[in-house]
Amino acid sequence: MSEVIEKGKLAKKASYQIGICTTKEKNDALAKIAEGLRKNEKAILAANQLDIQSGKEKGLSPSILDRVELTEERITDIADAILQVIDLTDPIGEVMETIEKDNGLEIDNTRVPIGVVGMIYEARPNVTVDAAALAVKTGNAIILRGSSSAIHSNLAIVKIIHEALANSAVVPDAVQLIEDTSRETASELFRLNDYLDVLIPRGGKTLIDTVVRESRVPVIETGAGNCHVYIDDSAKPDMAKAITLNAKLQRPSVCNAIESLLIQSDWFDQYGEEVISALIEKGVTVYGDTPVVDKVPLVQEAANTDWGTEYLDLKISVKIVEDVYEAIDHINTYGTKHSEAIITETADHASIFKQKVDATTVYHNASTRFTDGFEFGFGAEIGISTQKLHARGPMGLKALTSNKFIVSGDGQIRE
Amino acid sequence: MSEVIEKGKLAKKASYQIGICTTKEKNDALAKIAEGLRKNEKAILAANQLDIQSGKEKGLSPSILDRVELTEERITDIADAILQVIDLTDPIGEVMETIEKDNGLEIDNTRVPIGVVGMIYEARPNVTVDAAALAVKTGNAIILRGSSSAIHSNLAIVKIIHEALANSAVVPDAVQLIEDTSRETASELFRLNDYLDVLIPRGGKTLIDTVVRESRVPVIETGAGNCHVYIDDSAKPDMAKAITLNAKLQRPSVCNAIESLLIQSDWFDQYGEEVISALIEKGVTVYGDTPVVDKVPLVQEAANTDWGTEYLDLKISVKIVEDVYEAIDHINTYGTKHSEAIITETADHASIFKQKVDATTVYHNASTRFTDGFEFGFGAEIGISTQKLHARGPMGLKALTSNKFIVSGDGQIRE
């Protein structure tokens, strides 16, 4: 039996055990995991050094090595994050709706764990802990499939998790790590419908696209954010400038940073140059359509492909539009339906924009950078779903739950 | 451009129009569709006769021909069903949750249409109307891909729907019928991620399995029901017998009918023969394990494959188990996680069964036949989801919705 199928079976069986653990039992297990990570900090750092050495030998880029690398401080942060998960409300067992039928049947729609969650991810070993902790909290078993670049760290971490769970009411088999990081094990996960209820990719666009394309197991697509700020004719200049700079610059490498700026033409004539020059001063390369190039120095001519590009870098495309309707059309054509903002003092325009723009999150007079599970107050974030099914937008603990109808009767039969 | 891509694009564009129609506009469109179907009854029946003739020439089975066939009465029923949809509450626009942040941001999690729904289905032309009506009610565009056996009926019906929508506020492009019913158009739908948000298969196991296996578009899996009744040691004999007969016989061809009966051994010694003989008297072929064969005449020896078989017919497998735990293990091993019932007077056993059995719907002292959107009071049923994501169990209008976070600020940026 292959490693993936074997661990799939173990995870499925464990899911029935962890699925009915009490909140106290799950929180106790989480506390033991946090304690284990702190106590075994040296073992984790030693294993992590093997990954770093091996990565250097393979010539991995500094930015990937930075994602792989753990430090004492990072391990402390990871353990602290588990303590925060302990404090969150356990969603499992909630009766979301009760339906009482005339025939006396009582139907309780109750919140239950999904069962077995698969997580396929790249370099960062903190995802191993983070995903395991969220799974334990929500009574799910989890199958972790990280990348070869962090395998030593992941093995060390999961060993500690297993030791912690062995001293808790949660069965250690609830957390499974696929040790073989070859392509074949990813492909096997894509077909593991018998044991896996959902597969969540966390990483770059190539990984996510592959999972969406190949997986037969239901996927929650997280990811790409070609986000826009649209500055309407009535926008307050200072607010528009502050939001644009924040949305582009506060952390350019993340999915809720903007990649494109749309400006209403009259507003552009008055204030456009100031905003765009401020971006350029901060080191942003600006790709503009013709009126922008004509008016503002140092702007490069945008190619058609720029409107659909997620730079994740100090670059931005800028387009002049006639009105809010053109802005909406442009966003619905080129956006990735992630986070979109309008800056306006015209209530009607804000209302139309909120209604017509197709995205997980639509903002009026605020930065797109707030699309985040912690900023939304969920206390945790599994990822940001960009699909319409199951969960859309920032996903908290509830995204790892399903429902079960529990029906109580006294002999009812259907006529 | 292929028919599927062309209609995908039209549907996507139309989804932005129908998505913001008011409840009144959508209900008015539905009323016009119902009126159109009634007025054009003769045209529909004439087209349907072409399908029936063609089906007879191709040698389709009487049961398939019955599913294809329309009558005046069936058309009336179909039109009446639309009027019922009009009466349902429109789920779109509901603010499900409001989050107020310390920084003044107000975050409304609002219910929105999914966008473009794909429905891939078999013979029955009533699904064409049913699916279109539920899509219109929920502000979704829909792409219908029926089977060749009902293509003339489907073309006639969609022509009428388009005429009705042309006289309404809903754009006719919101309802698209794929006219080419070759395998290629199904395959194209599986890859239509740019224009299709979800694909729902309705039909037999082969169709559903194909869609789950092949589709890159997110799927809602509906379907297979290998359902059980477990009779516990304390079960009231009359209740156990009545529920078993009802769950098996009231409509054997549907997914929430039972395929397997589990009986606690002591109860079996006292009352088993009576229940099983009653099934046999009603024409049911019984496949039992050895103790059942030994004790009850006319029972055939069950093969191992029987425990996992969905007969959808007057057949049942019967197994003797020692206790509720063995029953739960058997159900979680062989069941399809659809609908499962325990008959018991022991509260603890009922509680364990409800908690541990992994299924969309778990019953205590009631027939599994109640797993149904109408019986649950949803007023409509898209299908019964057997997956854990998005929707599980009977799906009403809400299963055709997603969410959007609408955030209002006054210049907030992220620190």
Interface residues (C-beta under 8 A of the other chain):
Chain A: Y16 I20 I99 K101 L105 I107 N109 I114 G115 N193 D197 V198 V212 R213 R216 P218 V219 I220 E221 K236 M239 A242 I243 N246 A247 Q250 N332 A350 K354 Q355 K356 D358 A359 T360 T361 V362 Y363 H364 N365 A366 S367 R369 F370 T371 E375 F376 G377 Q387 K388 L389 H390 R392 G393 P394 S402 N403 K404 F405 I406 V407 S408 G409 D410 G411 Q412 I413 R414
Chain B: Y16 I20 I99 K101 L105 I107 N109 I114 G115 N193 D197 V198 V212 R213 R216 P218 V219 I220 E221 K236 M239 A242 I243 N246 A247 Q250 N332 A350 K354 Q355 K356 D358 A359 T360 T361 V362 Y363 H364 N365 A366 S367 R369 F370 T371 E375 F376 G377 Q387 K388 L389 H390 R392 G393 P394 S402 N403 K404 F405 I406 V407 S408 G409 D410 G411 Q412 I413 R414
